[in-house]
Amino acid sequence: QVDKRGRFITNLTEKDITVREGRNPQKILQFSAESDLPLRLAIVVDSSNSIRDRLKFIQESAIEFINSVMRPEQDKATVISFDTAPELQADLSNNIEQLTRVIRQLRAGGGTSLYDAIFFASRDKLMQDQPRDKFRRAMVVLSDGEDNQSRYSRDQALEMAQRADVVIYTISTNLTRTETGGDKVLKYYAAETGGQAFFPFKADDLSQSFENIANELRHQYSILYRPEPLRTDGSYQEVQIVVKDRANLVVRSRRGYYAPLL
């Protein structure tokens, strides 16, 4: 929960929160504030031909994100580029110099496999460190949001991100003030996973945004409840979290989860 300025609110209690799964109110069993969990980050960089003119902006933004958010003593990040297919540029590492170097070496060309890149980053990298509750997982996607090459669909990629408990932040390369189909895709991924979508004109515009993201990732509330009714059929369950009588607050959370399949 943050206020309108993006500042984390520290004084919420269980009594301030209502949780609904579908239309059913849920009983909260545990409510706690978490801070300073180690981060596992995926920097997913569009290097396709469609962003050739904005590649320098993407590189500067990705490097700014790493420098603003990462703490090498606790956090690790992986860099994944994508054009015709996703490509691992740097495995999970706390070496900021190495991460920066591989980003600067990227060159543009080829088709766009955005959905495959999100799927790969979620399944093959961010899900690896276990147990899940000991790490905060996040992905920053720098792209125009267009896809013309992926084997996986938009929603298959989202499902994998949700199963990996990944929050997605997106940065659009669109310089016009007209919303494109790609912009809608970037907004969709951010909204469904509890992240944010940004539409900057230059990398310098992102400094305060990245500071807010770092604050969000390191300071969150954790809510535990046992779903009523409990489903074990693998179906998607929508979850709504509301803060009572606090109209000045913005709730950012996952919009749902996949029930276990038993």
N, C-alpha and C positions, 0 to 999 in steps of 0.2 A: 504494500500500500504506500502510495506517495501522494503528496499534495499537488496542487496545480503547477507548482514550480519544480516538480520532480524530486522533492526532498522526502526521504524515508520518514515515516511516522513511527515513533518508538513506544507510544503509550497505549496501544490497543490491547484489549483483553478478550478472552473467550466470549464474554457477554456482549461485545460489540459486533460479533460476527454471526451471520446466518449462512448455512450451507444447504443447498438443494441439489439433489441428483434427479434430473428430470423434474417432475412436479413434487417430489417427495422431500420434505425437510429431513435433515440428518442430525443425529446427536453427535456432537463433538466430544471425542474421548480424550484428546490431548491438543493443547494449543501452546506454541512456544515461539519465541523470537530466536532466530539463528543468525549468527554473525561470523564472518571470517572463515567460512568453509573454503578449502582449497578449490580452485577453479580448474576445469578441464575445458579448453576452448578450441573451437575449430574455426580457422580463418578460411572461408570458402570464396575464392577469387575467380571471377569471370575473366578468362583470357581468350574469348572467342573473337572472331572477326568483327562482330557487331559492336564491340566496345573499343575498337582500335583507337579512336580519337580520344577516349576517356581513360586509357590504360594508366597514364601517369597519375591521374586523380585517384584511381582505384589503388594503385600502389602506395601513394602517400597516405590515403585513408586507412589502409590495412596496417601500415607501419605505425601510424598515430594511435590506432586502437591497441596494438600490442604494447606500445610504450605507456599508454595511459592506464591500461587495465591490469596488465600482468605484474605480479610480484614473483620474481624468479625463485625465491626461497620456498614458495608454496605452490605456485601455479605452473601448469604446462599448457602448451598450445601446439596444434598441428596446422600446417598450411596445405590446402588442397586447391589446385587450380582446375578449371574445366574449360574445354572447348568441345571437340567432338566426343570426348570421354573425360571423366574425372582422372586426375593424376596427382598422386601424393608427392608433394614437394619437400615436406619436412614432417617426420613423425613427431608424436607428442614429445615436446622438449621444453626445458626452461631456459634455453640458450637464446636470448633475445637477439644477439648479433647474428646467429645462424638463421633465425626466422626472418630477420630483416633482409639478409643477403639473398635468400631464395625468392623473396617477393620482388626485390629489385631486378632480378634476372628474368622475370617472366616476359614473354613475348606473345603478341596477339595473333590469332589465326584460327580458322576452322569453324565448325558448327558450334551449337550451344546445348550442353547436356546438364542444365541446372538441376533438374529433379534427380538425376542419377548422382550428382555430386552431393546433394543433401542426404540422399539415402546412404551413400557410401560413408560420408562423414559421421553419420549417426550410428550406423550398424558396426562399421569396421574400426572406428576410432574412439568415439566418445562413450560407447558402451563398455569399453575394455576394462577400465579401472573399477574395481568392485571393493566393498559393497557400495551400492549406488548412493546411499544416504550420507556417505562420507565426503562426497564431492558435489559441487555445483557445475552442471554442464550447460554450456552456451555455445551458440554458433553465430558468427557474423557473416552475412552473405553480401558481397559487393558485386552488383550485377544490374543489367537493365531489366531483368525479370523475364526475358523472353526465352523460350525453349523450343528447339526444333530437332533434337537429336536423341532424347532420352528413351531408354527402354522402359523405365518406370514412369508411372503417371504422377501428376501433381499430388494426388491424395495418397498414393502409395508412399511417396517420399515423406509426406506429413505424418502418416501413420508410424513410419519408422522413427521419426524424430520424437513423436509422442511416447513411443515404447521405450526410447532411450532417455526419457525425461530431459529433453533438450529445449532450452529457451532460444528462440531464433530472433536475432536482430538483423534488419536488412537495411542496406544503403543503396539507394537508386542512383544510377548514372544519368538519369533523364534530366536534361537541362531545360526543357520546355516547361511551361506551366500548364500543359495539357496532360491529364492523366492517361497513361497508356494501359494496354492490357497487361504488360509486364509489371507496371506499378501496382495493379490490383493483385497480382500474384504475390508480390513482395509484402503487401499489406496483409494478405491472407495468412501467410506463414507466420508473420509476427503476431497477429491477433490470436490465432489459434493456439499458440504456444506460450503466450504471456509475455512476448517481447515487444519491440517497437520498430516501426519503419521510419527511416529518415530520407529526406529529399533535399540534400544540400547542393549548393552551387560550387563550392570549393572545399578542400579538405579542412581548411582552418575553421570552417563553420561547425565542425564536428567536435571540437575540443570540449565544450561544456557538455555536449550530449554523451560523450564517452565517459566523462567524469560521473554523470548521472547513472550510466549503465553500470560502472564499477561499483557505485554505492548500492544500486539495486541488487546486484549479484551477491554482494557480501552481507547484505542485511535483508533478510526475508523472514516471513512468518511461516511456520510449518503447522498444518492442521491434520490431525489423524481422526478418522471416523470409520466405522464399519458400515458399509452400504446396506441400507434397508429399502427394498429387498436386495438380497445378495445374489448377483448373477455370475454364473461360471460358464458362459457360452461364447466368450470371446467377443461379445458385441461392444460397440462404442457407447459409452455412458456420458451424457452431458452433465457438467457440474457448474453451478452458479454460486459465486461467493459474493455476499453483499455486506457492506459495513453499515450498520444502523445509524440513522440520524447524523451522518457525517457527509453532507453533500459536497464538501470541499475536497474529498478524497477520491483518488482514482485507483481502482483495483486492477492490478495486472496479474493474471493467473492463467494457468492452462484451462481451456474450455471443456476439458473432458479427459477420459482415459479409456483404455481397452480392458474389459473384464478378463480375468484369467480364463483359460480354456481347460476344463477338467473333464 
